[in-house]
């Protein structure tokens, strides 16, 4: 299989992370020949989703050292790193089932037997219903490759309690956690954000202060300030005012678009998203090779310095006009020059502390999690010397990411130390009673014991894992770098709730490579493809954006695929009934 690939392409992409997959799909869609390679045997890199067994193997490959600095250019040849997307500083632990017994019928053996029912994300995200990713999936018609469900709950921690945040008008007026005066203040403020326009007068009014200061000028009570700042704007006390108002508007505009929630989650995990773009690339002729041994990159010397020539795979040297490389594959030796701190990126990728936790009880108890828990988010404010807060996502079996009666919790924050468990500890303590994890059981007070008799609100951590996702080389340098002509590096996951920064980077890089081409024009549905002299099928996708009725699952946009089949079946049924009617008359 080493010598069966074509030797020349318009674009070669190494790594199947989200950003590089979007670029590959966009190039293939406009007729470019694309070769997409990955040394892993799975799609996604740091954006992947794994079953429990495969996820645990990540820690066996985890490296505490940055192997991306090891290789050097030798005779104009740069070898790729052997473990490009290995997590760092990984550790895991189990509840002590042997000594303490089963927890609600769960033990380690039973959990491990259910490993296929897990889809654990390395970089979990949510999609704003009116955000950049949903817009891109619909405009390009890639949405038909995946299924989505609406978020069930937006929550926050206030005064030591986990509380559901009133988001919509109906939530505000039915909430028992805010009084009548607070409801009017909150609705008035949310309405001002919803009607905000970025004109010169509005910019002047909002510039020069933080969103926190802006909230205080509207005389909102402390709990309302917390709700809006942390749970609706998803910001912190340092968030610029205009950025915070825009975030609130985005949140409000997404409400009611696909159900009574501003967020969507991909069924079976976020690892489905990069694969959607890979599928589109393959449909339009892109060639995919996973688990492919890639020796390295061959460079050549020109008047301007080193220049990209080809990629060496086994005995083949495969050339292309451009090369896009994902996070983790190259070493710093590829940099020609590096301009330090004054060009530092304001929001570098990676540098994430991640926690993956399995519990027996959803946070806040079952009564606060209708429908079996569903998908919920809690945005926690920053703690002590940690610059950013944490994002907590809770998944139940209805999300397609874990078995029934067990809950998968993702915790993400910016890494401060090389110990992700320590970075996440103060946040986990706010949402779970058993903060000591797998080693100890939380002491229950008499009041808690009485509460548990009616409803179990005490979560036991059955399994926990912690790891770091590093920054890419460019972000790790905190600089703008110069690369050999023809080579472009892309970033990994950002500490953002949606995919806005990654999509923007993909658009920018695509326009640099193909300035005259459209970025991801709409792909035709299968029934719209004309074979020979067939008549074209009338376009039906316009209804995707015209139908604003709330739905529980954003996969509604895939229904157009089956409409031709349904119509054919209806036609055949009508013919059968007509024949029966004729026979009866005879």
Secondary structure, DSSP 8 states (H G I E B T S, - for coil): -TT-S-SEEEEEEE--SHHHHHHHHHHHHTT--EEEE-SSSSS-GGG-EE-HHHHHHHHHH--SS-GGGS---BTTEEE--SSTT--EEEEEEE--HHHH--BTTB-HHHHHHTGGG--EESS---EETTSHHHHHHHHTTGGGG--EEE--EEEEEETTEEEE---SHHHHHH-SSS-HHHHHHHHHHHHHHHT----HHHHHHHTTSBHHHHHHHTT--HHHHHIIIIIIS---TT-BHHHHHHHHHHHHHHTTTSSSSSEEEETT-THHHHHHHHHHHHHTT-EEESS----EEEEEEETTEEEEEEEEETTEEEEEEEEEE-TTSS-GGGEEEEE-GGG--SS-S--EEEEEEEESS-TT-GGGSTTTS-EEEEEE---TT-SS-EEEEEE-GGGTSS-TT-EEEEEEEE--SS-HHHHHHHHHHHH-S-TTTTS------HHHHHHHHH------EEEEEEEEE---HHHHHTSEEEE-BTEEE-----SSSSSHHHHHHHHHHHHHH-TTS-SS-----GGG---TT-------TTHHHH-----S-GGGGGTHHHHHHHHHHHHHHHHHHHHHHHHHH-
